[in-house]
Structure formats: structure tokens, C-alpha cells
Amino acid sequence: MPCLNEADTVARCVTKARRALEAAGLQGEVIVADNGSTDDSPRLAAEAGARVIAVAEKGYGAALMGGIAAARGRFVVMADADDSYDLLEVPRFVEKLRDGFDLVQGCRLPSGGGRVVPGAMPLLHYWLGNPLFSFLARLWFGSPVRDVYCGLRGFRRQFQTGLGQRCTGMEFATEMVLRSALDGASIAEIPITLHPDGRRVRAPHLKTFRDGWRTLRLLLLYSPRWLFLLPGLLLIALGGLGYALALPGVRIGGITFDAHTLLFASLGLIVGLQAVLFFLVTKAYAISEGLLPSDVRVRRFLDLVQLEKGLAVGLFACLIGSGLLLAAVNEWRLAGFGSLDYAHTMRRVIPGATLVALGVQTLMSSFVVSLLAMQRR
């Protein structure tokens, strides 16, 4: 249990956990990872029978990692020290772990068979935050979990230490679910009941908007496919459509697609390609640093599109674009450097400038991706 000034409830939680172990005949210990409490929490926890571990680094995740590192058991069950979870349910988690699951997640939401006692969870968390982030975890990462925020969960200690988690704040719990899903871990979910926070002296540590943003940021950072690749491909497709309509000056229902459409289409192509290149750079870096598992498709793509090929494509785009720009300058020269037909000239200037920009992006990104791929090997 992570603990920061939980004098109201920590002894009660320790007592329940010890009672659960004894009733089920489980050999175990109760560890309280104290994160710098200034009240009597450490003393009360020790008197109730816990082994108190002092964790200097601040943060919910830091406290949990300190407690997990100090644990001596094969299995670890983590829970908050605010008496919102019924710790008498701990044996159910151990039973699932003995069945061979790597991670056993509690589910407080009705969608997973759980129950939230009235007043136990803010309505914004109940109706929006938790369901939304749990849905994104299922959609983006293939996680079966329907309650990513639930703080009552069990796991094999060796499995968790192998995940290499980085988050030291409240997003630690969500990161565990994401990394477990990415690693193809076996995950089970147990419906539980969430009770109202038993603390009376201090407010909950969770901050709705701050920690909500941190969770969204974590989801995006662990999914460069949704953050960069798919939006980039969509922008490239829209940009290509814009060019198909604007270059010949197509007129549909009284609407003429002209030079201004080309500008918008070029913006889509440039930003879209940049997003796709960011995906490759981010993916290669994340794999090399162990943040994401190896991706066969990305590896094959990097092996296929080597540095020399990227340089050739980038240089070719720069040459074609420069040719179009020089042709536009020549038109201006032939007109005595006077006025030009704007709609006609822009059909060379805009594609030319766009191709040069795309070519330069490709040239520079080819070096960066190749460098990261070399480090990965």
C-alpha cells in the first residue's frame, strides 16, 4: 500500500489485509510504502502489523515501485490505503494469479460486473474519465481491462519488475495495464466494490484534470500509431484529394477549386508527411529504449527503406520541385518581371515549393531514422 498521510485509515487497511491472509491460509506480508508522511501513518501502520518501507522519491508510482522492490513474495497485491477497497477480497486475486495470469485487475465499473457505492467515485470519473480512458486502452492497445484506474490489482512480482515501468505519478497504474497489453501478458479482471474514501482529515490525492491529462498523454506517447501515423495518413489523403481537384481547376456545384485549394492541400501534405516521419522516428526510438516491444512491420519497413533510398526519394522531390519553381521564375522573366496570371503561375509555384519542403523533410528524417535503427540493431 502506498501511503501519504493516511492516519485515518491505514491501520484499518493493514488489519483487513492481515485478516484476509490469515483467513485464506496465505503466507504473506503487508507492506506500507510510506512516501514522506508527516502524520502518524508510519507508526500506526507498524503497530497494526505492517512492514513500513520509507520511499524518498515522491509520487504514487514511486511509492508503489519502492514497495514492490521490497516485497519478498511471489505475488503482489497492491491497494490504496484509504479504505475504499475491501481488502478481504485479496485471496480472490491470489487465486487468479495461481491459475497462471500475469496481471489480475479489479473492476469497479458495472460494465465489468463491479459496483460503485454512491458517493465513492466523482460523477465525472464514473461517466466520462474512466470509461473513456479504458475504452482507448482497449481500442489502441488491445487491453481487456474495463477499469484502467482501479488501484486494487495483483500481479506476479517478477512479471511487473520486467515491465520496466517509468511513470512515478498517478499514471503508474495505467502504464502497468498498457505495458502488460503490449507485452502480450495474460490479464484477468475481477469485479469488485468501491466504497467511499474513509479519510476525513485530508482530501484525495487524485486531481481530476491534472491526472486525466497525464493519462491521456501517456496513452498517446505509448501509441505513436494513433498520435502520428493515422492522422498523418489522413492529412496526406486529404492533401492528395485537394491536388486532384485543384490542379485541373475542377468545378463542383458552383464551387471552383483553385490556387487557394492548392495551398490548403499542400499544408495537408507537408504536415501529414511530417507526422508519418515522426511516427517512424518515435517508433524506432521507443523500441531502442525498451519503451515499446519490437514491431516486425516497422523493422521490415526500416530494412526496406534504407538511408540511401530515403535520400534518393528526397533528392528527387527537391529536384522536381526546384524545376517547377525555376519554370515559374522563367515565366516571370518572359513577362518582363511584371504581373503574372496568378491562378496559372501558382499551379507551378505551390507544387514546387511543396515538393522541395517534402524532399527536405525526407532527406533529414532519413538520417535520423537510420541512426536510431542502427542503435536498435
Backbone hydrogen bonds in HBPLUS format (Angstrom, degrees):
<---DONOR---> <-ACCEPTOR-->    atom                        ^
c    i                          cat <-CA-CA->   ^        H-A-AA   ^      H-
h    n   atom  resd res      DA  || num        DHA   H-A  angle D-A-AA Bond
n    s   type  num  typ     dist DA aas  dist angle  dist       angle   num
A0033-ALA N   A0001-MET O   2.75 MM  32  5.92 154.1  1.81 145.6 154.6     1
A0003-CYS N   A0033-ALA O   2.98 MM  30  5.85 147.7  2.08 149.6 141.0     2
A0035-ASN N   A0003-CYS O   2.81 MM  32  5.91 167.7  1.83 177.2 172.9     3
A0009-THR N   A0006-GLU O   3.02 MM   3  5.73 139.2  2.20 118.6 127.7     4
A0010-VAL N   A0006-GLU O   2.88 MM   4  5.52 165.6  1.90 177.8 173.0     5
A0013-CYS N   A0009-THR O   3.02 MM   4  6.28 157.4  2.08 158.8 165.9     6
A0014-VAL N   A0010-VAL O   2.95 MM   4  6.19 161.9  1.98 153.6 158.3     7
A0015-THR N   A0011-ALA O   2.96 MM   4  6.13 162.5  1.99 149.4 154.2     8
A0016-LYS N   A0012-ARG O   3.05 MM   4  6.29 160.4  2.09 147.7 152.5     9
A0017-ALA N   A0013-CYS O   2.97 MM   4  6.18 162.6  2.00 152.0 156.8    10
A0018-ARG N   A0014-VAL O   2.94 MM   4  6.15 162.8  1.97 154.4 158.6    11
A0019-ARG N   A0015-THR O   2.93 MM   4  6.08 155.0  1.99 146.2 153.7    12
A0020-ALA N   A0016-LYS O   2.89 MM   4  6.12 150.3  1.98 147.0 155.0    13
A0021-LEU N   A0017-ALA O   3.08 MM   4  6.36 155.9  2.14 147.6 153.1    14
A0022-GLU N   A0018-ARG O   3.01 MM   4  6.23 165.0  2.04 151.2 155.1    15
A0023-ALA N   A0019-ARG O   2.89 MM   4  6.01 161.4  1.93 148.5 154.0    16
A0024-ALA N   A0020-ALA O   3.14 MM   4  6.22 149.8  2.24 142.0 148.9    17
A0026-LEU N   A0021-LEU O   2.85 MM   5  4.91 158.3  1.89 153.2 152.3    18
A0025-GLY N   A0022-GLU O   3.17 MM   3  5.02 152.4  2.25  97.5 105.9    19
A0051-ARG N   A0030-VAL O   2.79 MM  21  6.15 164.3  1.81 163.6 168.5    20
A0032-VAL N   A0051-ARG O   3.03 MM  19  6.16 157.5  2.08 136.2 142.5    21
A0053-ILE N   A0032-VAL O   2.83 MM  21  6.08 165.9  1.85 153.2 157.2    22
A0034-ASP N   A0053-ILE O   2.73 MM  19  5.93 137.1  1.91 151.3 165.0    23
A0055-VAL N   A0034-ASP O   2.81 MM  21  5.86 170.6  1.82 167.2 164.1    24
A0044-LEU N   A0040-ASP O   2.95 MM   4  6.07 172.3  1.95 168.9 171.5    25
A0045-ALA N   A0041-SER O   2.90 MM   4  5.98 160.4  1.94 156.6 161.7    26
A0046-ALA N   A0042-PRO O   3.02 MM   4  6.17 159.9  2.06 146.0 151.3    27
A0047-GLU N   A0043-ARG O   2.92 MM   4  6.13 159.9  1.96 151.5 157.3    28
A0048-ALA N   A0044-LEU O   3.05 MM   4  6.21 137.8  2.24 138.1 148.7    29
A0050-ALA N   A0045-ALA O   3.00 MM   5  5.48 160.7  2.03 147.6 145.2    30
A0049-GLY N   A0046-ALA O   3.03 MM   3  5.19 154.6  2.10 103.4 111.5    31
A0063-ALA N   A0059-GLY O   2.92 MM   4  6.16 160.1  1.96 152.5 157.1    32
A0064-LEU N   A0060-TYR O   3.07 MM   4  6.35 159.3  2.12 146.6 152.3    33
A0061-GLY N   A0168-THR O   2.82 MM 107  3.94 121.0  2.17 104.3 110.6    34
A0065-MET N   A0061-GLY O   2.87 MM   4  6.10 162.6  1.90 153.2 157.8    35
A0062-ALA N   A0168-THR O   3.07 MM 106  4.51 146.8  2.18 121.7 112.2    36
A0066-GLY N   A0062-ALA O   2.96 MM   4  6.16 152.7  2.04 145.9 153.4    37
A0067-GLY N   A0063-ALA O   2.96 MM   4  6.24 156.5  2.02 148.3 154.5    38
A0068-ILE N   A0064-LEU O   2.80 MM   4  6.02 160.5  1.84 155.7 161.1    39
A0069-ALA N   A0065-MET O   2.95 MM   4  6.02 157.9  1.99 142.7 148.7    40
A0070-ALA N   A0066-GLY O   3.20 MM   4  6.36 139.0  2.37 136.4 146.5    41
A0071-ALA N   A0067-GLY O   3.09 MM   4  6.24 119.8  2.46 136.5 151.6    42
A0071-ALA N   A0068-ILE O   3.13 MM   3  5.08 144.0  2.27  97.1 107.7    43
A0157-ARG N   A0074-ARG O   3.03 MM  83  5.82 165.8  2.05 146.8 151.0    44
A0076-VAL N   A0155-PHE O   2.93 MM  79  5.55 162.7  1.96 163.7 169.5    45
A0155-PHE N   A0076-VAL O   2.90 MM  79  5.55 148.8  2.00 153.0 163.3    46
A0078-MET N   A0153-ARG O   2.85 MM  75  5.65 156.2  1.91 170.7 174.7    47
A0153-ARG N   A0078-MET O   3.21 MM  75  5.65 153.3  2.28 146.4 154.0    48
A0198-GLY N   A0082-ASP O   2.86 MM 116  5.62 160.6  1.90 172.7 175.0    49
A0195-HIS N   A0084-SER O   2.80 MM 111  4.53 177.7  1.80 144.8 144.4    50
A0089-GLU N   A0086-ASP O   3.06 MM   3  6.00 164.5  2.09 124.2 127.4    51
A0090-VAL N   A0087-LEU O   3.20 MM   3  5.47 166.7  2.22 111.7 113.4    52
A0092-ARG N   A0089-GLU O   3.01 MM   3  5.62 140.2  2.17 118.5 128.7    53
A0093-PHE N   A0090-VAL O   2.95 MM   3  5.39 128.5  2.22 112.5 125.3    54
A0094-VAL N   A0090-VAL O   3.21 MM   4  6.60 156.9  2.26 152.4 159.2    55
A0095-GLU N   A0091-PRO O   2.92 MM   4  6.09 155.0  1.98 147.4 153.8    56
A0096-LYS N   A0092-ARG O   3.25 MM   4  6.50 155.4  2.31 140.9 146.0    57
A0097-LEU N   A0093-PHE O   3.01 MM   4  6.30 155.0  2.07 147.8 155.2    58
A0098-ARG N   A0094-VAL O   2.90 MM   4  6.16 150.4  1.99 149.4 157.2    59
A0099-ASP N   A0095-GLU O   3.15 MM   4  6.45 126.2  2.45 133.3 147.1    60
A0099-ASP N   A0096-LYS O   3.02 MM   3  4.98 133.8  2.24  93.2 106.7    61
A0100-GLY N   A0097-LEU O   3.00 MM   3  5.34 158.9  2.05 107.3 113.9    62
A0102-ASP N   A0186-SER O   2.92 MM  84  5.35 142.0  2.06 135.6 147.4    63
A0156-ARG N   A0102-ASP O   3.18 MM  54  5.69 150.1  2.28 147.1 151.5    64
A0103-LEU N   A0186-SER O   3.26 MM  83  6.60 161.3  2.29 156.7 159.6    65
A0188-ALA N   A0103-LEU O   2.94 MM  85  6.41 160.3  1.98 158.1 164.5    66
A0104-VAL N   A0154-GLY O   2.74 MM  50  5.02 172.1  1.75 154.8 153.9    67
A0154-GLY N   A0104-VAL O   2.80 MM  50  5.02 160.4  1.84 146.7 153.2    68
A0105-GLN N   A0188-ALA O   2.79 MM  83  6.13 165.7  1.81 157.1 153.4    69
A0190-ILE N   A0105-GLN O   2.78 MM  85  6.16 155.5  1.84 152.7 160.1    70
A0106-GLY N   A0152-LEU O   3.04 MM  46  5.54 133.8  2.26 153.2 162.0    71
A0107-CYS N   A0190-ILE O   2.81 MM  83  5.82 141.9  1.96 150.7 146.9    72
A0192-ILE N   A0107-CYS O   2.91 MM  85  5.71 164.3  1.93 144.0 143.0    73
A0112-GLY N   A0109-LEU O   3.04 MM   3  5.74 157.3  2.09 119.9 126.1    74
A0114-GLY N   A0109-LEU O   2.90 MM   5  4.72 142.8  2.04 139.9 127.9    75
A0113-GLY N   A0110-PRO O   2.97 MM   3  4.71 167.5  1.99 105.9 108.1    76
A0115-ARG N   A0192-ILE O   3.01 MM  77  6.41 153.4  2.08 152.5 153.2    77
A0194-LEU N   A0115-ARG O   2.84 MM  79  6.34 158.0  1.89 159.3 166.4    78
A0117-VAL N   A0194-LEU O   3.00 MM  77  6.03 169.2  2.01 163.9 166.6    79
A0120-ALA N   A0117-VAL O   2.86 MM   3  5.48 150.4  1.95 154.0 154.1    80
A0125-HIS N   A0122-PRO O   3.02 MM   3  5.36 123.6  2.35 105.3 119.1    81
A0126-TYR N   A0122-PRO O   2.97 MM   4  6.25 158.3  2.02 153.3 160.3    82
A0127-TRP N   A0123-LEU O   2.88 MM   4  5.94 171.2  1.89 157.8 158.5    83
A0128-LEU N   A0124-LEU O   3.06 MM   4  5.49 147.7  2.17 128.6 137.9    84
A0129-GLY N   A0124-LEU O   2.98 MM   5  6.29 156.4  2.04 151.5 154.3    85
A0130-ASN N   A0125-HIS O   3.00 MM   5  5.41 157.9  2.05 134.6 141.8    86
A0132-LEU N   A0128-LEU O   2.85 MM   4  5.72 159.0  1.89 156.8 163.7    87
A0133-PHE N   A0129-GLY O   3.01 MM   4  6.14 177.4  2.01 158.8 159.7    88
A0134-SER N   A0130-ASN O   2.97 MM   4  5.93 154.6  2.03 148.8 156.5    89
A0135-PHE N   A0131-PRO O   2.90 MM   4  5.96 150.0  1.99 140.2 148.5    90
A0136-LEU N   A0132-LEU O   2.95 MM   4  6.28 158.4  2.00 151.8 157.4    91
A0137-ALA N   A0133-PHE O   3.00 MM   4  6.16 151.9  2.08 140.2 147.8    92
A0138-ARG N   A0134-SER O   3.05 MM   4  6.33 147.0  2.16 141.6 150.2    93
A0139-LEU N   A0135-PHE O   2.82 MM   4  6.08 161.6  1.86 154.5 160.0    94
A0140-TRP N   A0136-LEU O   2.80 MM   4  5.70 170.0  1.81 151.0 154.5    95
A0141-PHE N   A0137-ALA O   3.09 MM   4  5.39 146.0  2.21 123.7 133.3    96
A0143-SER N   A0137-ALA O   3.40 MM   6  5.83 168.7  2.41 128.9 126.0    97
A0142-GLY N   A0138-ARG O   3.04 MM   4  4.60 133.8  2.26 115.3 121.7    98
A0150-CYS N   A0147-ASP O   3.21 MM   3  5.73 162.2  2.24 115.7 120.9    99
A0159-PHE N   A0156-ARG O   3.03 MM   3  5.18 118.5  2.42  98.9 114.4   100
A0160-GLN N   A0156-ARG O   3.05 MM   4  6.42 162.5  2.08 161.2 164.8   101
A0161-THR N   A0157-ARG O   3.08 MM   4  6.31 167.6  2.09 156.0 159.0   102
A0162-GLY N   A0158-GLN O   3.22 MM   4  6.29 135.3  2.43 135.0 145.6   103
A0162-GLY N   A0159-PHE O   3.14 MM   3  5.21 131.7  2.38  96.7 109.9   104
A0163-LEU N   A0160-GLN O   3.01 MM   3  5.25 156.1  2.07 107.3 114.9   105
A0172-PHE N   A0169-GLY O   3.15 MM   3  5.86 160.8  2.19 121.5 123.9   106
A0175-GLU N   A0171-GLU O   2.87 MM   4  6.10 161.8  1.90 157.8 163.6   107
A0176-MET N   A0172-PHE O   3.02 MM   4  6.29 149.6  2.12 147.7 155.0   108
A0177-VAL N   A0173-ALA O   3.39 MM   4  6.74 152.3  2.48 141.1 146.9   109
A0178-LEU N   A0174-THR O   3.00 MM   4  6.33 163.7  2.03 156.7 161.0   110
A0179-ARG N   A0175-GLU O   2.89 MM   4  6.00 176.0  1.89 158.5 159.7   111
A0180-SER N   A0176-MET O   3.01 MM   4  5.98 148.5  2.11 137.6 146.7   112
A0181-ALA N   A0177-VAL O   2.98 MM   4  6.20 157.2  2.04 147.6 153.3   113
A0182-LEU N   A0178-LEU O   2.90 MM   4  6.17 161.0  1.93 152.8 158.5   114
A0183-ASP N   A0179-ARG O   2.98 MM   4  6.06 145.7  2.10 139.8 148.2   115
A0185-ALA N   A0180-SER O   2.96 MM   5  5.23 169.6  1.97 161.2 157.7   116
A0184-GLY N   A0181-ALA O   3.08 MM   3  5.13 158.6  2.13 103.9 110.2   117
A0211-ASP N   A0207-LYS O   2.86 MM   4  5.60 160.8  1.90 153.9 160.5   118
A0212-GLY N   A0208-THR O   2.87 MM   4  5.73 139.2  2.03 135.4 147.9   119
A0213-TRP N   A0209-PHE O   2.97 MM   4  6.00 161.0  2.01 142.5 146.5   120
A0214-ARG N   A0210-ARG O   3.09 MM   4  6.36 154.6  2.16 141.7 149.1   121
A0215-THR N   A0211-ASP O   3.00 MM   4  6.15 147.6  2.11 138.6 146.3   122
A0216-LEU N   A0212-GLY O   3.02 MM   4  6.33 163.1  2.05 151.0 155.1   123
A0217-ARG N   A0213-TRP O   2.82 MM   4  6.02 164.1  1.85 154.8 159.5   124
A0218-LEU N   A0214-ARG O   2.94 MM   4  6.08 153.2  2.01 139.3 146.7   125
A0219-LEU N   A0215-THR O   2.94 MM   4  6.24 160.6  1.98 153.4 157.9   126
A0220-LEU N   A0216-LEU O   3.00 MM   4  6.25 160.1  2.04 152.4 157.5   127
A0221-LEU N   A0217-ARG O   2.88 MM   4  6.07 163.2  1.91 152.9 157.7   128
A0222-TYR N   A0218-LEU O   3.01 MM   4  6.13 149.7  2.11 149.0 156.3   129
A0223-SER N   A0220-LEU O   3.05 MM   3  5.06 154.5  2.12 101.6 109.6   130
A0226-TRP N   A0223-SER O   3.08 MM   3  5.64 127.3  2.37 113.1 123.3   131
A0227-LEU N   A0223-SER O   3.04 MM   4  6.26 154.4  2.11 150.0 157.9   132
A0228-PHE N   A0224-PRO O   2.82 MM   4  5.38 162.3  1.85 135.0 140.1   133
A0229-LEU N   A0224-PRO O   3.20 MM   5  6.65 158.9  2.25 149.1 154.7   134
A0230-LEU N   A0225-ARG O   2.92 MM   5  6.12 171.4  1.93 175.2 172.3   135
A0232-GLY N   A0228-PHE O   2.94 MM   4  5.85 150.4  2.03 146.5 156.0   136
A0233-LEU N   A0229-LEU O   2.87 MM   4  6.14 161.1  1.90 159.4 164.0   137
A0234-LEU N   A0230-LEU O   3.02 MM   4  6.18 155.9  2.08 148.2 154.9   138
A0235-LEU N   A0231-PRO O   2.99 MM   4  6.22 158.1  2.03 148.1 153.4   139
A0236-ILE N   A0232-GLY O   2.95 MM   4  6.20 156.9  2.01 150.0 156.7   140
A0237-ALA N   A0233-LEU O   2.94 MM   4  6.14 156.3  2.00 145.5 151.9   141
A0238-LEU N   A0234-LEU O   2.95 MM   4  6.22 159.5  1.99 149.8 155.3   142
A0239-GLY N   A0235-LEU O   2.81 MM   4  5.98 155.2  1.88 146.5 154.0   143
A0240-GLY N   A0236-ILE O   2.85 MM   4  6.06 157.6  1.90 148.4 154.3   144
A0241-LEU N   A0237-ALA O   2.99 MM   4  6.22 154.3  2.06 144.9 151.8   145
A0242-GLY N   A0238-LEU O   2.91 MM   4  6.15 153.8  1.98 145.3 152.7   146
A0243-TYR N   A0239-GLY O   3.02 MM   4  6.33 153.9  2.09 148.8 155.0   147
A0244-ALA N   A0240-GLY O   3.00 MM   4  6.24 154.9  2.06 145.3 152.4   148
A0245-LEU N   A0241-LEU O   3.07 MM   4  6.35 140.2  2.23 144.6 154.6   149
A0246-ALA N   A0242-GLY O   2.83 MM   4  5.92 158.7  1.88 150.4 157.1   150
A0247-LEU N   A0243-TYR O   3.03 MM   4  5.59 167.7  2.04 141.6 145.4   151
A0250-VAL N   A0245-LEU O   2.90 MM   5  5.25 160.6  1.94 170.8 170.6   152
A0249-GLY N   A0246-ALA O   3.05 MM   3  4.70 138.1  2.23  92.2 104.8   153
A0257-PHE N   A0250-VAL O   2.98 MM   7  5.65 171.7  1.98 166.1 168.7   154
A0252-ILE N   A0255-ILE O   2.81 MM   3  5.15 151.1  1.89 152.1 151.9   155
A0255-ILE N   A0252-ILE O   2.90 MM   3  5.15 157.5  1.95 112.9 120.4   156
A0261-THR N   A0258-ASP O   2.97 MM   3  5.42 125.4  2.28 107.9 121.7   157
A0262-LEU N   A0258-ASP O   3.20 MM   4  6.66 146.2  2.32 144.4 154.3   158
A0262-LEU N   A0259-ALA O   3.02 MM   3  4.94 117.2  2.43  91.9 107.7   159
A0263-LEU N   A0259-ALA O   3.10 MM   4  6.53 147.8  2.20 147.5 155.4   160
A0264-PHE N   A0260-HIS O   3.21 MM   4  6.58 160.8  2.25 149.2 152.6   161
A0265-ALA N   A0261-THR O   2.83 MM   4  6.05 159.7  1.87 151.4 158.0   162
A0266-SER N   A0262-LEU O   2.77 MM   4  5.94 155.4  1.83 149.1 155.8   163
A0267-LEU N   A0263-LEU O   3.00 MM   4  6.27 155.0  2.06 145.9 152.5   164
A0268-GLY N   A0264-PHE O   3.04 MM   4  6.38 155.2  2.10 146.8 153.0   165
A0269-LEU N   A0265-ALA O   2.97 MM   4  6.31 154.3  2.03 149.1 156.0   166
A0270-ILE N   A0266-SER O   2.88 MM   4  6.09 169.1  1.90 158.6 160.9   167
A0271-VAL N   A0267-LEU O   2.98 MM   4  6.04 172.0  1.98 154.0 156.2   168
A0272-GLY N   A0268-GLY O   2.83 MM   4  5.63 148.9  1.92 136.4 146.7   169
A0273-LEU N   A0269-LEU O   2.90 MM   4  5.98 165.0  1.92 146.8 150.4   170
A0274-GLN N   A0270-ILE O   3.03 MM   4  6.18 159.7  2.08 145.5 151.8   171
A0275-ALA N   A0271-VAL O   2.93 MM   4  6.16 150.7  2.02 146.0 153.5   172
A0276-VAL N   A0272-GLY O   3.04 MM   4  6.37 156.6  2.10 148.8 154.8   173
A0277-LEU N   A0273-LEU O   2.87 MM   4  6.13 162.2  1.90 155.7 160.6   174
A0278-PHE N   A0274-GLN O   2.84 MM   4  6.03 148.9  1.93 142.9 152.2   175
A0279-PHE N   A0275-ALA O   2.93 MM   4  6.22 145.9  2.04 141.9 151.1   176
A0280-LEU N   A0276-VAL O   3.13 MM   4  6.55 154.8  2.20 147.6 152.6   177
A0281-VAL N   A0277-LEU O   2.98 MM   4  6.26 165.3  2.00 152.7 156.5   178
A0282-THR N   A0278-PHE O   2.79 MM   4  5.87 170.3  1.80 154.4 157.8   179
A0283-LYS N   A0279-PHE O   2.83 MM   4  5.86 162.5  1.86 149.6 155.2   180
A0284-ALA N   A0280-LEU O   2.96 MM   4  6.03 165.7  1.98 146.8 151.1   181
A0285-TYR N   A0281-VAL O   2.97 MM   4  6.13 161.2  2.00 149.2 154.8   182
A0286-ALA N   A0282-THR O   2.82 MM   4  5.95 166.5  1.84 152.4 156.6   183
A0287-ILE N   A0283-LYS O   2.97 MM   4  6.10 157.7  2.02 150.0 155.5   184
A0288-SER N   A0284-ALA O   3.03 MM   4  6.17 160.9  2.07 144.4 150.0   185
A0289-GLU N   A0285-TYR O   2.94 MM   4  6.15 143.0  2.08 149.2 159.2   186
A0291-LEU N   A0286-ALA O   2.80 MM   5  4.89 134.9  2.00 155.9 157.8   187
A0292-LEU N   A0286-ALA O   3.23 MM   6  5.40 154.3  2.30 114.1 113.5   188
A0290-GLY N   A0287-ILE O   3.13 MM   3  5.11 156.8  2.19 101.3 108.5   189
A0299-ARG N   A0295-ASP O   2.94 MM   4  6.17 161.2  1.97 155.4 161.5   190
A0300-ARG N   A0296-VAL O   2.91 MM   4  6.12 160.6  1.95 151.1 155.9   191
A0301-PHE N   A0297-ARG O   2.99 MM   4  6.17 154.8  2.05 143.2 150.5   192
A0302-LEU N   A0298-VAL O   2.88 MM   4  6.10 162.5  1.91 153.4 157.5   193
A0303-ASP N   A0299-ARG O   2.92 MM   4  6.11 149.0  2.01 145.0 153.9   194
A0304-LEU N   A0300-ARG O   2.86 MM   4  6.04 145.3  1.98 142.2 152.0   195
A0305-VAL N   A0301-PHE O   2.74 MM   4  5.90 177.5  1.74 161.2 162.0   196
A0309-LYS N   A0306-GLN O   3.11 MM   3  5.43 120.0  2.49 104.5 118.6   197
A0310-GLY N   A0306-GLN O   3.04 MM   4  6.36 162.0  2.07 158.7 164.2   198
A0311-LEU N   A0307-LEU O   2.87 MM   4  6.12 159.6  1.91 155.7 161.7   199
A0312-ALA N   A0308-GLU O   2.92 MM   4  6.11 151.6  2.00 140.7 148.8   200
A0313-VAL N   A0309-LYS O   2.95 MM   4  6.21 162.4  1.98 151.6 155.5   201
A0314-GLY N   A0310-GLY O   2.93 MM   4  6.09 165.1  1.95 149.7 154.4   202
A0315-LEU N   A0311-LEU O   2.84 MM   4  5.93 161.7  1.87 148.4 153.8   203
A0316-PHE N   A0312-ALA O   2.93 MM   4  6.01 156.7  1.98 144.7 151.4   204
A0317-ALA N   A0313-VAL O   3.01 MM   4  6.24 160.8  2.05 150.1 154.5   205
A0318-CYS N   A0314-GLY O   3.02 MM   4  6.25 157.1  2.07 146.1 152.6   206
A0319-LEU N   A0315-LEU O   2.93 MM   4  6.17 155.3  2.00 149.1 155.6   207
A0320-ILE N   A0316-PHE O   2.99 MM   4  6.26 166.1  2.01 154.6 157.7   208
A0321-GLY N   A0317-ALA O   2.92 MM   4  6.01 164.9  1.94 149.6 154.5   209
A0322-SER N   A0318-CYS O   2.82 MM   4  5.91 156.8  1.87 144.3 151.4   210
A0323-GLY N   A0319-LEU O   2.91 MM   4  6.09 150.3  1.99 143.6 151.9   211
A0324-LEU N   A0320-ILE O   3.07 MM   4  6.41 155.0  2.13 149.6 155.2   212
A0325-LEU N   A0321-GLY O   3.02 MM   4  6.31 157.6  2.07 149.4 155.7   213
A0326-LEU N   A0322-SER O   2.86 MM   4  6.07 157.6  1.91 150.5 156.5   214
A0327-ALA N   A0323-GLY O   2.93 MM   4  6.13 148.9  2.03 143.2 152.0   215
A0328-ALA N   A0324-LEU O   3.05 MM   4  6.33 147.8  2.16 142.3 150.4   216
A0329-VAL N   A0325-LEU O   2.98 MM   4  6.31 153.7  2.05 145.9 153.3   217
A0330-ASN N   A0326-LEU O   2.84 MM   4  6.08 149.7  1.93 144.5 153.2   218
A0331-GLU N   A0327-ALA O   3.00 MM   4  6.30 150.3  2.09 141.8 149.3   219
A0332-TRP N   A0328-ALA O   3.06 MM   4  6.38 154.4  2.13 144.3 151.1   220
A0333-ARG N   A0329-VAL O   2.89 MM   4  6.23 148.2  1.99 143.5 152.8   221
A0334-LEU N   A0330-ASN O   2.86 MM   4  6.17 158.8  1.90 152.9 158.0   222
A0335-ALA N   A0331-GLU O   2.98 MM   4  6.23 135.1  2.19 139.8 152.1   223
A0337-PHE N   A0332-TRP O   2.67 MM   5  4.87 151.5  1.75 156.1 153.5   224
A0336-GLY N   A0333-ARG O   2.92 MM   3  5.10 152.7  1.99 112.9 114.9   225
A0338-GLY N   A0335-ALA O   3.30 MM   3  5.69 141.8  2.46 103.3 112.1   226
A0345-THR N   A0341-ASP O   2.86 MM   4  6.00 176.8  1.86 170.9 171.7   227
A0346-MET N   A0342-TYR O   2.95 MM   4  5.93 167.1  1.96 158.5 161.9   228
A0347-ARG N   A0344-HIS O   3.20 MM   3  5.55 145.8  2.33 104.4 113.9   229
A0348-ARG N   A0345-THR O   2.91 MM   3  5.58 162.9  1.94 119.5 124.9   230
A0349-VAL N   A0345-THR O   3.02 MM   4  6.31 165.7  2.04 149.8 154.4   231
A0350-ILE N   A0346-MET O   3.00 MM   4  5.51 160.2  2.04 132.3 138.2   232
A0352-GLY N   A0348-ARG O   2.95 MM   4  5.85 150.5  2.03 140.8 150.3   233
A0353-ALA N   A0349-VAL O   2.86 MM   4  6.02 168.8  1.87 155.9 158.4   234
A0354-THR N   A0350-ILE O   2.93 MM   4  6.04 156.2  1.99 149.1 156.6   235
A0355-LEU N   A0351-PRO O   2.87 MM   4  6.02 160.7  1.91 149.3 153.6   236
A0356-VAL N   A0352-GLY O   3.06 MM   4  6.30 158.2  2.11 149.8 155.7   237
A0357-ALA N   A0353-ALA O   3.01 MM   4  6.22 161.8  2.04 146.4 151.4   238
A0358-LEU N   A0354-THR O   2.86 MM   4  6.11 163.3  1.89 153.9 158.6   239
A0359-GLY N   A0355-LEU O   2.80 MM   4  5.90 154.3  1.87 143.8 151.6   240
A0360-VAL N   A0356-VAL O   2.93 MM   4  6.15 161.2  1.97 152.9 156.9   241
A0361-GLN N   A0357-ALA O   2.99 MM   4  6.20 161.9  2.03 148.5 153.8   242
A0362-THR N   A0358-LEU O   2.97 MM   4  6.17 159.5  2.01 146.9 152.4   243
A0363-LEU N   A0359-GLY O   2.90 MM   4  6.14 158.9  1.94 150.3 156.1   244
A0364-MET N   A0360-VAL O   3.05 MM   4  6.23 176.0  2.05 158.6 158.3   245
A0365-SER N   A0361-GLN O   2.93 MM   4  5.97 162.8  1.96 150.0 155.8   246
A0366-SER N   A0362-THR O   2.94 MM   4  5.89 146.0  2.06 142.5 150.6   247
A0368-VAL N   A0364-MET O   3.31 MM   4  6.67 162.2  2.34 147.4 152.0   248
A0369-VAL N   A0365-SER O   2.86 MM   4  5.99 175.4  1.86 159.7 160.9   249
A0370-SER N   A0366-SER O   3.02 MM   4  5.99 158.6  2.07 140.3 147.0   250
A0371-LEU N   A0367-PHE O   2.96 MM   4  6.11 152.5  2.03 145.5 152.9   251
A0372-LEU N   A0368-VAL O   3.05 MM   4  6.35 161.2  2.09 151.8 156.1   252
A0373-ALA N   A0369-VAL O   2.82 MM   4  6.00 158.0  1.87 151.3 158.4   253
A0374-MET N   A0370-SER O   2.90 MM   4  6.01 150.0  1.99 142.8 150.5   254
A0375-GLN N   A0371-LEU O   3.07 MM   4  6.38 150.3  2.16 142.3 149.9   255
A0376-ARG N   A0372-LEU O   2.88 MM   4  6.16 150.3  1.97 146.2 154.9   256
A0377-ARG N   A0373-ALA O   3.06 MM   4  6.35 151.3  2.14 146.4 152.4   257
